[in-house]
Amino acid sequence: MLSSSTVYAIRASIYIAANKKSEYISISEISRQLGISFHFLTKILQKLTQDKLMRSYRGPNGGVAFTKPLDKIFLSDIVDSVETNPIFEDCILGIPKCGIGKPCPLHDEWGAVRSRLRHKFENSNLADMAKRVSELEERLK
């Protein structure tokens, strides 16, 4: 349902939020800790930077950091930034012009699931996700 780019963007964002050792966290550290290709992760995080969710800094203490408080960045912000297929709008089967007039076999069921999923992503912020990783030791890898 979500592209690998979006999944990696979410995992990396939660990792950064949960590991605030310094202002910036290096992409090589994130890549190593999460087992994500450095070059692929760099491209993903560039998209978040272009959309002003993150800022980057080059140099020995460089890396990436968020541009606003973690409780103001929601999973939906990350999905909307990275996902090329609008999963909260399009047909789950990818059928063009799927809708009420010409529904696909999953149209009605997907509509309900899509609404609940969108609500969950819009109400799940990075502060809460980081807390789950830090306090509950939930996994990112």
N, C-alpha and C positions, 0 to 999 in steps of 0.2 A: 504494500500500500504506500509506504513512504519510500522514497529513493534512498540509496545508500548514502548519498551526499547529505540528505536531511537527517538521517539517523546519526551519522558521524558528527554533524553540526550540533545536534542536541547533546550527544555524549560528551563532546569536547566542551561545550558551554557549561554543562553541569560540572565537569572536571575542574574547569577554571574557577567556577563559583565556589566549589568545595575546597579548593587548594589555594587560598589567598596568602601565600608566603611573602610575596612582594607585590608591588603594583602591577607589574607585567609578568606573565608566565610565558616561557619560551615554547614555540611551536614544536621544537624538537623534543622537549619534555612530554608534551601532550601526546605527540606521535608515539613515543617510546612507551609511555604508560598505558595507552589505550590500544596499542598494536595497529595503528592506522598509518598508512603510507604518508611520509612527511610531505611529499609534493602534492598528493591528493588533499591532505588536510590544509595545506597552505592555500590552495585554490578555494576551498570551502570557506575558510576564515576570511579570505579576501572579500567574499560576497557579503559576509556579516559586517565587515569594515566599510564596504561601499554603501551599505544600507544604514550606517551610523549606529549599529548595535555595539560595535567594538571599535577600538582604535589600536593602532600598532606602533611600535617603536623599534627601530633598528639599533643594533649595537650589542655589546657584551651583556648588558642587563636588560635587553630588549625582549620583545614578545608581544602579546596581545592582552588587552584589558577591556572591560566593559565601559560604556560611555555613560551609563546611568545606574542607579541603585538596583541591586539584584531583585528586589521585590517589585520592580517596575518593568522587568523583562520577562515576558511570558513565552511559553513554548510555541504559541501561535505566532509570535514575532519571528522566531527562528524558522519555523516551517514556511511562513509567508516569504521570508527572505531567500531561502535556499530552494524550496520545492518548485520545480518547473511545471509540474502538473497540479493544477489547483484541486487537491483531493477533497476539499470541502465544498466543491462546486460541481465537478465533473462526474460523469457516469463511472461507476466502479469497474465496468467492463470496457470502458473506453469507446462506447458506441456514440458516434456523433448525433447530436440533436435528440438525445434521450431526454424524455420529459413526460409530463402528465399526458399529453396527447399521444405520444408514441413511446411508451416506457419499455425498458429492457426487462428481462425476467427478475432482476434484483432491485429494480427501481424503488419500490415501496419500502423494502427492508433496508436498503442502503441509506435511504433518506433519513430514517430514524436513527440509524447507527451514526451516520455522518453528523447529525445535529448533536448527539451526545458527545461524540469525539471532539467536535469543534468547541463545545462548551468546556470540556475537560482541558483542552490545550489553551483556551483563553483564560482559564482560571488557575493554571499551574505556573507559578513563577520560579525563577532560578533560585531564589532564596530558600524556598520550601524544598526544592529538589536537592540543593546543596546540603541542607540540614539532614535530609534522609540519608545521603551518602555519608556524611560525617558522623551523625549520631547513631543511625541504625545500621551503619556499615553495609549499605546496599551497594551492589556491584555496578560498575560501568564497563567491565571487561569480562 
